[in-house]
């Protein structure tokens, strides 16, 4: 056999046991193995609390209500600007977020769909997404003041809030995968205590891209 010495009886075994090189995430659909482009869809595995890269065909299987036994859900692809966002500096202070970014989403109880949903507040940090549980009363107060939050889909959509330098807030309802893209951007480019100019320039570009999507542009 080419490349194996006759006096090396374990050569074949080593070759068989050698780990195969696997495609990087995003190169193939994690459900069927078909190649995907960089601009691919995602399906949320609620049991594993993770996002799976998916081809369009597999993605569409889980867009219907009740598909995937409620354990797999297609991540929506809608982006909405909350132009009349009702939120105060006092409410922001109660969140105790050390950076000017946070995303909020509802997390279902997989074992008991009728159970109250947990509301999670996450902020991007150099170490990844830092998570804390938001009091249900605080979420209900925000929902009552902002009609746009009424149909935010649990587990797969989030309310993304940015505090601007003038004390105002930018708010969008976005797919949950967009939030984790922001987490990756911050983790990759953050420098020092305040992040550095580069990371905030990229965050500006990221939010501009979200606004274009919310306006129906690409």
C-alpha positions in Angstrom: 0.0 0.0 0.0 1.5 3.3 -1.1 3.0 5.4 1.7 3.0 2.5 4.3 6.1 0.6 5.3 6.0 -3.2 5.3 7.6 -3.2 8.8 4.9 -0.9 10.2 1.9 -3.2 11.1 0.1 -0.3 12.8 0.3 2.0 9.8 -3.1 1.1 8.5 -4.6 1.5 11.9 -3.2 4.9 12.4 -4.5 5.9 8.9 -8.0 4.7 9.7 -8.0 6.4 13.1 -6.7 9.7 11.9 -9.5 12.4 12.4 -11.0 13.4 9.1 -10.9 17.0 8.2 -14.5 18.4 8.6 -15.9 21.4 6.7 -16.0 24.5 8.7 -19.4 25.6 10.0 -21.2 27.6 7.3 -19.7 25.5 4.4 -22.4 22.8 4.5 -25.9 22.4 5.8 -25.7 20.8 9.2 -28.9 18.9 8.5 -28.4 17.3 5.1 -24.7 18.1 4.2 -25.4 20.1 1.1 -23.0 23.0 0.5 -24.3 26.5 1.5 -23.1 30.0 0.8 -21.9 32.5 3.3 -25.4 34.1 3.2 -27.2 31.0 4.5 -30.2 30.4 6.8 -30.3 29.0 10.3 -32.4 26.6 12.2 -32.5 26.9 16.0 -32.1 23.6 18.0 -34.0 24.5 21.2 -32.9 21.4 23.1 -29.2 22.1 22.5 -29.6 25.9 22.6 -27.6 26.4 19.4 -28.0 27.6 15.8 -27.5 25.2 12.9 -26.4 26.3 9.5 -29.0 25.1 6.9 -29.6 25.0 3.2 -32.8 26.7 2.0 -34.7 23.4 1.6 -34.0 22.3 5.1 -34.8 25.7 6.5 -38.2 25.8 4.9 -39.2 22.5 6.5 -39.2 24.3 9.9 -41.0 27.5 9.0 -44.4 26.0 9.7 -46.0 26.1 13.2 -45.4 22.9 15.1 -42.7 21.6 12.7 -39.7 19.8 14.3 -41.8 18.8 17.3 -41.2 22.4 18.6 -37.6 21.5 19.2 -36.3 22.8 15.9 -37.3 26.2 14.6 -36.4 28.2 11.6 -34.9 31.6 12.5 -37.0 34.3 10.9 -35.4 36.7 8.4 -37.3 39.9 9.2 -35.7 43.1 10.5 -37.8 45.9 12.0 -36.8 49.3 13.4 -38.7 50.4 16.5 -38.8 54.0 15.6 -40.9 55.2 18.6 -39.0 53.1 21.1 -40.3 53.9 24.6 -37.5 53.4 27.0 -35.8 55.5 29.7 -32.3 55.9 31.1 -33.6 54.7 34.4 -34.8 51.4 32.8 -31.4 51.1 31.2 -29.6 51.6 34.5 -31.8 48.8 36.1 -30.4 46.4 33.5 -26.8 47.1 34.8 -25.3 46.6 31.3 -21.6 47.6 31.3 -21.5 48.3 27.6 -23.9 50.2 25.3 -25.4 47.1 23.7 -28.0 44.5 24.9 -30.3 42.1 23.3 -33.4 40.6 25.0 -35.2 37.4 24.0 -37.7 35.0 25.5 -36.6 31.4 26.1 -39.2 28.6 26.0 -39.4 25.7 28.4 -38.9 22.7 26.0 -40.3 20.2 28.4 -43.4 22.2 29.2 -44.5 24.5 26.4 -47.2 26.0 28.6 -44.7 27.1 31.3 -43.9 30.9 31.5 -41.0 31.9 29.2 -37.7 33.0 30.7 -36.6 36.4 29.5 -32.9 36.7 28.9 -30.8 39.8 28.6 -27.4 39.3 26.9 -24.7 41.8 26.1 -21.7 41.3 23.8 -18.3 41.3 25.6 -14.7 40.4 24.8 -15.4 37.0 26.3 -18.6 36.4 24.2 -22.2 36.8 25.2 -22.8 37.5 28.9 -26.2 36.4 29.9 -28.5 37.3 32.8 -32.2 36.7 33.5 -34.5 39.7 33.2 -37.3 40.1 35.7 -40.6 39.3 34.0 -42.1 42.5 35.2 -39.5 44.5 33.5 -40.1 42.7 30.2 -43.9 43.2 30.5 -43.4 46.9 31.2 -41.4 47.2 28.0 -43.9 45.2 26.0 -46.8 47.3 27.2 -45.0 50.5 26.2 -43.8 49.1 22.8 -46.4 47.5 20.6 -43.7 46.2 18.2 -42.6 43.7 20.9 -46.0 41.9 21.0 -45.2 39.4 18.2 -41.5 38.9 18.8 -41.0 35.1 18.4 -39.6 33.4 21.4 -36.2 31.7 21.0 -35.5 32.9 17.5 -36.0 36.7 17.5 -34.6 39.4 19.8 -35.0 43.0 20.8 -31.6 44.6 20.1 -31.0 47.9 22.0 -28.1 50.3 21.6 -27.5 53.3 23.9 -26.2 56.2 21.8 -23.8 58.9 22.9 -26.6 61.5 23.2 -28.5 59.4 25.7 -31.1 58.2 23.1 -31.6 54.6 22.2 -31.7 52.7 18.9 -33.9 49.6 19.0 -34.6 46.9 16.4 -36.3 43.6 16.3 -33.9 41.2 14.6 -33.3 37.4 14.1 -31.4 35.9 17.0 -28.5 34.9 14.6 -27.9 38.6 13.9 -27.3 39.2 17.6 -24.7 36.4 17.8 -23.1 37.8 14.7 -22.7 41.0 16.7 -21.3 39.0 19.6 -18.6 37.6 17.3 -17.8 41.0 15.9 -17.2 42.4 19.4 -15.2 39.4 20.6 -12.9 39.6 17.6 -12.2 43.3 17.5 -12.5 44.5 21.2 -9.3 46.0 22.6 -8.6 47.4 26.0 -11.2 48.6 28.5 -13.4 50.6 26.2 -13.1 48.5 23.0 -11.1 50.9 20.8 -12.1 52.9 17.8 -12.0 49.9 15.4 -14.7 47.8 17.2 -17.1 50.8 17.4 -16.6 51.6 13.8 -17.5 48.1 12.9 -20.5 48.2 15.3 -21.6 51.4 13.5 -21.4 49.6 10.2 -23.2 46.6 11.6 -26.2 48.7 12.8 -26.2 50.6 9.5 -26.6 47.2 7.8 -29.4 46.2 10.1 -31.2 49.5 9.3 -30.9 48.8 5.5 -32.4 45.4 6.0 -35.2 46.9 8.0 -35.8 49.2 5.1 -36.0 46.3 2.7 -32.5 46.8 1.3 -29.7 44.3 1.1 
